[in-house]
């Protein structure tokens, strides 16, 4: 039997692991390869059955970063080839731009667990973003938060403004940004504790979202 080609997961530094997305892919028997495109050349699309883009500390609007432009080019190639794309937070913003949408400032920035209104489970879902995606032309809004659109779909492509992939360990790592969280009025210890408390419900909710994208 011919081996399945691995999907492409695009990471952007050490702070954004695949986490629950990787667990879901492993459980569903779908092979994948993680490419940190902030440190290595943007891979070719090849015969990848999907592309997923994770979070980043950088802005999807930052034209000074060559890898950002390279990623947008790869996502456009995937869209043109009808290869399903999943964008998570920064990845959702990058998919939005690749589809002709816009990304602006989030008002307000969102760090923590927030409920959504719309067609997907209300959550709460974990958010950590200072910029905000829009619903690109031809796409359908699936959910909103207080900051604006939180999820959209166009054909086989799904972009979300939140982080369904995070685990308590990931949030604990991010929460070392004590000064940044203090500026936003967020208690790091409380944020980690809330994440640990919600983890048991968050995992199956994330798997349901990923299944809906793939299905």
C-alpha positions as a Python dict, from the first residue, in 0.01 Angstrom:
ca = {
    (1, 'X'): (0, 0, 0),
    (2, 'X'): (131, 343, -93),
    (3, 'X'): (220, 558, 210),
    (4, 'X'): (15, 872, 264),
    (5, 'X'): (197, 1197, 190),
    (6, 'X'): (250, 1410, 501),
    (7, 'X'): (58, 1729, 549),
    (8, 'X'): (244, 2055, 607),
    (9, 'X'): (226, 2228, 945),
    (10, 'X'): (385, 2573, 939),
    (11, 'X'): (530, 2687, 1271),
    (12, 'X'): (691, 3022, 1347),
    (13, 'X'): (946, 2983, 1626),
    (14, 'X'): (963, 2779, 1943),
    (15, 'X'): (654, 2924, 2113),
    (16, 'X'): (394, 2776, 1878),
    (17, 'X'): (390, 2393, 1882),
    (18, 'X'): (123, 2188, 1706),
    (19, 'X'): (8, 2062, 2048),
    (20, 'X'): (-356, 1940, 2024),
    (21, 'X'): (-353, 1965, 1645),
    (22, 'X'): (-64, 1719, 1638),
    (23, 'X'): (-246, 1493, 1883),
    (24, 'X'): (-557, 1500, 1664),
    (25, 'X'): (-358, 1415, 1352),
    (26, 'X'): (-182, 1129, 1532),
    (27, 'X'): (-513, 993, 1661),
    (28, 'X'): (-669, 1013, 1314),
    (29, 'X'): (-367, 846, 1152),
    (30, 'X'): (-280, 1141, 929),
    (31, 'X'): (95, 1192, 881),
    (32, 'X'): (241, 1543, 893),
    (33, 'X'): (568, 1732, 900),
    (34, 'X'): (626, 2051, 1099),
    (35, 'X'): (827, 2323, 923),
    (36, 'X'): (952, 2622, 1123),
    (37, 'X'): (952, 2868, 837),
    (38, 'X'): (1091, 3148, 1053),
    (39, 'X'): (1420, 2954, 1054),
    (40, 'X'): (1417, 2748, 733),
    (41, 'X'): (1304, 2802, 372),
    (42, 'X'): (933, 2786, 302),
    (43, 'X'): (865, 2431, 178),
    (44, 'X'): (710, 2348, -156),
    (45, 'X'): (344, 2249, -153),
    (46, 'X'): (420, 1929, -342),
    (47, 'X'): (153, 1664, -292),
    (48, 'X'): (71, 1764, 67),
    (49, 'X'): (-292, 1675, 145),
    (50, 'X'): (-333, 1979, 372),
    (51, 'X'): (-155, 2286, 508),
    (52, 'X'): (-197, 2413, 865),
    (53, 'X'): (-51, 2740, 991),
    (54, 'X'): (5, 2794, 1364),
    (55, 'X'): (43, 3104, 1582),
    (56, 'X'): (325, 3356, 1584),
    (57, 'X'): (448, 3656, 1780),
    (58, 'X'): (489, 3838, 1449),
    (59, 'X'): (229, 4017, 1239),
    (60, 'X'): (88, 3865, 922),
    (61, 'X'): (104, 4221, 785),
    (62, 'X'): (481, 4251, 839),
    (63, 'X'): (622, 4287, 487),
    (64, 'X'): (975, 4322, 628),
    (65, 'X'): (985, 3950, 712),
    (66, 'X'): (1063, 3742, 404),
    (67, 'X'): (909, 3429, 554),
    (68, 'X'): (574, 3603, 600),
    (69, 'X'): (557, 3679, 227),
    (70, 'X'): (674, 3325, 155),
    (71, 'X'): (402, 3177, 371),
    (72, 'X'): (131, 3387, 205),
    (73, 'X'): (256, 3262, -131),
    (74, 'X'): (239, 2901, -13),
    (75, 'X'): (-114, 2948, 122),
    (76, 'X'): (-225, 3105, -206),
    (77, 'X'): (-79, 2807, -390),
    (78, 'X'): (-268, 2568, -162),
    (79, 'X'): (-594, 2757, -216),
    (80, 'X'): (-542, 2754, -593),
    (81, 'X'): (-485, 2377, -580),
    (82, 'X'): (-788, 2313, -354),
    (83, 'X'): (-559, 2179, -81),
    (84, 'X'): (-738, 2234, 252),
    (85, 'X'): (-583, 2505, 470),
    (86, 'X'): (-631, 2541, 846),
    (87, 'X'): (-521, 2872, 997),
    (88, 'X'): (-494, 2920, 1374),
    (89, 'X'): (-465, 3277, 1509),
    (90, 'X'): (-166, 3415, 1308),
    (91, 'X'): (-238, 3133, 1064),
    (92, 'X'): (-600, 3244, 1039),
    (93, 'X'): (-484, 3598, 969),
    (94, 'X'): (-239, 3473, 705),
    (95, 'X'): (-515, 3268, 539),
    (96, 'X'): (-740, 3575, 549),
    (97, 'X'): (-476, 3780, 366),
    (98, 'X'): (-410, 3499, 118),
    (99, 'X'): (-781, 3501, 34),
    (100, 'X'): (-788, 3877, -21),
    (101, 'X'): (-909, 3987, 323),
    (102, 'X'): (-763, 4239, 566),
    (103, 'X'): (-603, 4218, 910),
    (104, 'X'): (-620, 4519, 1142),
    (105, 'X'): (-573, 4611, 1506),
    (106, 'X'): (-780, 4417, 1757),
    (107, 'X'): (-1003, 4641, 1965),
    (108, 'X'): (-967, 4522, 2229),
    (109, 'X'): (-671, 4281, 2228),
    (110, 'X'): (-780, 3945, 2363),
    (111, 'X'): (-579, 3728, 2601),
    (112, 'X'): (-770, 3457, 2785),
    (113, 'X'): (-1076, 3238, 2746),
    (114, 'X'): (-1364, 3396, 2553),
    (115, 'X'): (-1699, 3266, 2435),
    (116, 'X'): (-1812, 3300, 2074),
    (117, 'X'): (-2145, 3351, 1904),
    (118, 'X'): (-2220, 3170, 1579),
    (119, 'X'): (-2221, 2832, 1413),
    (120, 'X'): (-1934, 2665, 1598),
    (121, 'X'): (-1928, 2565, 1965),
    (122, 'X'): (-1938, 2879, 2184),
    (123, 'X'): (-1641, 2753, 2385),
    (124, 'X'): (-1493, 2929, 2562),
    (125, 'X'): (-1187, 2921, 2337),
    (126, 'X'): (-836, 3044, 2418),
    (127, 'X'): (-735, 3373, 2254),
    (128, 'X'): (-405, 3560, 2250),
    (129, 'X'): (-397, 3823, 1976),
    (130, 'X'): (-344, 4195, 1919),
    (131, 'X'): (-457, 4198, 1558),
    (132, 'X'): (-790, 4096, 1413),
    (133, 'X'): (-876, 3908, 1095),
    (134, 'X'): (-1170, 3993, 870),
    (135, 'X'): (-1396, 3767, 668),
    (136, 'X'): (-1231, 3751, 324),
    (137, 'X'): (-1429, 3790, 1),
    (138, 'X'): (-1646, 3487, -73),
    (139, 'X'): (-1597, 3335, 272),
    (140, 'X'): (-1866, 3271, 532),
    (141, 'X'): (-1837, 3393, 890),
    (142, 'X'): (-1879, 3106, 1135),
    (143, 'X'): (-1839, 3285, 1468),
    (144, 'X'): (-1769, 3620, 1632),
    (145, 'X'): (-1612, 3743, 1955),
    (146, 'X'): (-1624, 4088, 2111),
    (147, 'X'): (-1325, 4186, 1894),
    (148, 'X'): (-1485, 4084, 1563),
    (149, 'X'): (-1493, 3777, 1337),
    (150, 'X'): (-1350, 3473, 1514),
    (151, 'X'): (-1384, 3207, 1242),
    (152, 'X'): (-1453, 3188, 870),
    (153, 'X'): (-1471, 2919, 607),
    (154, 'X'): (-1424, 2926, 233),
    (155, 'X'): (-1457, 2589, 62),
    (156, 'X'): (-1219, 2348, 237),
    (157, 'X'): (-1031, 2630, 412),
    (158, 'X'): (-1090, 2731, 775),
    (159, 'X'): (-940, 3028, 954),
    (160, 'X'): (-988, 3102, 1324),
    (161, 'X'): (-871, 3394, 1537),
    (162, 'X'): (-822, 3180, 1847),
    (163, 'X'): (-598, 2892, 1957),
    (164, 'X'): (-788, 2560, 1966),
    (165, 'X'): (-454, 2379, 1966),
    (166, 'X'): (-322, 2501, 2303),
    (167, 'X'): (-262, 2284, 2608),
    (168, 'X'): (-209, 2394, 2967),
    (169, 'X'): (167, 2352, 2921),
    (170, 'X'): (165, 2579, 2615),
    (171, 'X'): (-28, 2850, 2797),
    (172, 'X'): (204, 2819, 3098),
    (173, 'X'): (500, 2876, 2865),
    (174, 'X'): (336, 3179, 2704),
    (175, 'X'): (241, 3317, 3044),
    (176, 'X'): (606, 3375, 3130),
    (177, 'X'): (551, 3711, 2955),
    (178, 'X'): (466, 3859, 3294),
    (179, 'X'): (522, 4226, 3206),
    (180, 'X'): (314, 4197, 2890),
    (181, 'X'): (27, 4033, 3074),
    (182, 'X'): (42, 4291, 3352),
    (183, 'X'): (5, 4567, 3091),
    (184, 'X'): (-313, 4395, 2974),
    (185, 'X'): (-443, 4342, 3326),
    (186, 'X'): (-410, 3963, 3306),
    (187, 'X'): (-291, 3757, 3604),
    (188, 'X'): (-51, 3490, 3465),
    (189, 'X'): (-112, 3243, 3746),
    (190, 'X'): (-489, 3277, 3714),
    (191, 'X'): (-467, 3233, 3338),
    (192, 'X'): (-270, 2909, 3372),
    (193, 'X'): (-502, 2780, 3643),
    (194, 'X'): (-809, 2854, 3432),
    (195, 'X'): (-649, 2675, 3138),
    (196, 'X'): (-577, 2366, 3347),
    (197, 'X'): (-935, 2372, 3471),
    (198, 'X'): (-1077, 2393, 3118),
    (199, 'X'): (-835, 2145, 2956),
    (200, 'X'): (-1058, 1838, 2983),
    (201, 'X'): (-1338, 2010, 2790),
    (202, 'X'): (-1113, 2203, 2554),
    (203, 'X'): (-948, 1896, 2401),
    (204, 'X'): (-1261, 1724, 2264),
    (205, 'X'): (-1394, 2063, 2155),
    (206, 'X'): (-1076, 2123, 1954),
    (207, 'X'): (-1095, 1774, 1802),
    (208, 'X'): (-1456, 1843, 1698),
    (209, 'X'): (-1345, 2166, 1527),
    (210, 'X'): (-1060, 1991, 1345),
    (211, 'X'): (-1294, 1709, 1237),
    (212, 'X'): (-1539, 1965, 1099),
    (213, 'X'): (-1260, 2133, 899),
    (214, 'X'): (-1140, 1803, 755),
    (215, 'X'): (-1489, 1673, 692),
}
